[in-house]
Amino acid sequence: METLIRRAEELAERYGISYYEIRVTRVTASHLTMQNGQLEELAMNTEIGIGVRAFNGAWGFSSANDMGRAEKAIETAMKIARLSKGDSKIHLGDPIRDRAEIRPKRSFLDVDVEDKLALVKEIDSLLRDERASNRSVHYGDGLKEGFYFNSLGSEIETVVPRLRLSFSVTARENGEMQSYWKSFGGTAGWELVEGIDLSHWTDFVKEKAVSLLHAQSPPSGEFPVIMDPELTGVFIHEALGHAVEADSVKNGDSILAGRLGERIAVEELTVVDDPTLPGKFGSYVYDDEGMEGKRVEIIKNGVLLSYLNDRETSALLGLEPNGHGRAQGYNYQPLVRMSNTYVEPRDWSFEEMVEEVRNGLYMIGDKGGEVDTANGTFTFGAKEGYIIENGEITAQVRDVALSGRILDVLRNIHAIGDDLRIEFPGYCGKGQWVPVDDGGPHVLTRALVGGLR
């Protein structure tokens, strides 16, 4: 590695490059997928690669999956930067020399592939049910070992394990079809799997899929809505989180551009993005620009306090860097991304919230959706919902969607629960996929409700 560092210094001097950064990454991963008892994927791979960014008022980027071509990748990135010549600025800061390792209790690299296959088979067996027309199980783990260095003199070594397990069931009856699923994940080892009550959660998923076959259609209109922690998390990630990514602000794609310091929500609302949370799926110590990942209070007591940023957007907007430049892999350039995004809890119990609602809905889980951060609108599907009448939960509803204007929903929040949960791991797509987590407590607000069909 010392040879590579010296060679980068020589090439930077030759091409007149003021700043460069280099990531060398090795990922050791395994993936298993089983569908209806058939093993569809069993892969174990190790990949090593290098990604190089050089800055000369604009970025030049090159990557290689063969370390024998590392010097060529460095030279190519610097040539591109020299030809690009822009007028952008970036935050530089002081050099960092560190080694940061997230240590699991039991490394999944020490678990034999037969045991991982046995896990997938066990879950598949537990999901078997005459009412289930389809069942699937996905297991994936990966140990990412990274070495980052830049022209400032930073040298950062990181080791991060990630594991994710998910399973789903589709039930079918009289031409109707309904699905339900559950995911677990974190920056953790095999102990995460050992802590899951598989019998409970597989029964839970099966029963939910079957019960939805007999649920009724939702009403339409504007109602008081209680979002469960999972739906709170996806709302705050999709509707607010993407709007505070500073590249969206820079590009004019956010309704929150130019609104720092402005009250945009009820005083009780505080929203945080925190990559330092122990064990969460979106956690990391350093981002892919060699910046320390920091806890960011996006909204504090209803006031928009900060954007998520990287080296370039922090310099452009005059903000303190907070370490949110992330890349899918060595062969991608970092973009501004979230980590673990959540609503902080307050003091309402779930039962108190339900008692507040005369005619409304309780909506549970994330079923995907769309958000337009430029005009501030969103639509999300929920896995399921329940009617609330005169303070009591009654009938189950299915294929239910929540929509509205982001700022209206934030300003209409009536109650925030005391039951924080951040345990909904997934991958966020923005041209690249990165692991994230989100959550919150139960939240009572007003929004438009309608059917997905």
Secondary structure, DSSP 8 states (H G I E B T S, - for coil): -HHHHHHHHHHHHHHT-SEEEEEEEEEEEEEEEEETTEEEEEEEEEEEEEEEEEESSSEEEEEESSGGGHHHHHHHHHHHHHHH------------EEEEE---SS-GGGS-HHHHHHHHHHHHHHH--TTEEEEEEEEEEEEEEEEEEETT--EEEEEEEEEEEEEEEEEEETTEEEEEEEEEEES--THHHHTS-HHHHHHHHHHHHHHHHT-B----EEEEEEE-HHHHHHHIIIIIIGGGBHHHHHTT--TTTT-TT-B-S-TT--EEE-TTSTT-TT--SB-TTS-B---EEEEETTEE---B--HHHHHHHT------EE-SSTTS--EE--SEEEE---SB-HHHHHHH-SEEEEEES---EEEETTTTEEEEEESEEEEEETTEEEEEE-SEEEEEEHHHHHHT--EEBS--EE---EEEESSSEEEEEEEE--EEEEEEEEE--
